[in-house]
């Protein structure tokens, strides 16, 4: 297995990835957070169900 990169950008991305996994795996995380109106419009315009 190759060693992981050690640069600052990699460390930052790794940290954000780990935080995201921790938040997504928490059953107390709310899933029904409303979107910003502009984001909701963009998703509707691009055929996503909002």
C-alpha positions as CSV (number, residue, x, y, z in Angstrom):
1,X,0.0,0.0,0.0
2,X,1.3,3.4,-0.9
3,X,1.9,6.0,1.9
4,X,-0.7,8.8,2.0
5,X,0.4,12.3,0.9
6,X,1.4,14.7,3.6
7,X,0.8,18.1,2.0
8,X,-1.4,20.8,3.6
9,X,-4.2,20.4,1.0
10,X,-4.4,16.7,1.6
11,X,-4.5,17.1,5.3
12,X,-7.3,19.7,5.0
13,X,-9.3,17.5,2.7
14,X,-8.8,14.5,5.0
15,X,-10.0,16.5,8.0
16,X,-13.1,17.7,6.2
17,X,-13.8,14.2,5.0
18,X,-13.6,12.8,8.5
19,X,-15.8,15.5,9.9
20,X,-18.4,14.8,7.2
21,X,-18.4,11.1,7.9
22,X,-18.9,11.9,11.6
23,X,-21.8,14.2,10.9
24,X,-23.4,11.9,8.4
25,X,-23.2,8.9,10.7
26,X,-24.8,10.7,13.6
27,X,-28.5,9.7,14.0
28,X,-29.1,13.1,15.6
29,X,-28.2,14.9,12.4
30,X,-31.4,16.5,11.0
31,X,-32.1,15.5,7.4
32,X,-34.9,17.9,6.7
33,X,-32.9,21.1,6.7
34,X,-34.5,23.6,4.2
35,X,-32.5,24.7,1.2
36,X,-31.7,28.3,0.4
37,X,-34.3,29.5,-2.1
38,X,-31.7,30.0,-4.8
39,X,-30.4,26.5,-4.3
40,X,-33.9,25.0,-4.4
41,X,-34.6,26.8,-7.6
42,X,-31.4,25.6,-9.2
43,X,-32.2,22.0,-8.2
44,X,-35.7,22.3,-9.6
45,X,-34.4,23.8,-12.9
46,X,-32.0,20.9,-13.2
47,X,-34.7,18.2,-12.7
48,X,-33.9,17.3,-9.1
49,X,-36.8,16.5,-6.8
50,X,-36.8,19.2,-4.0
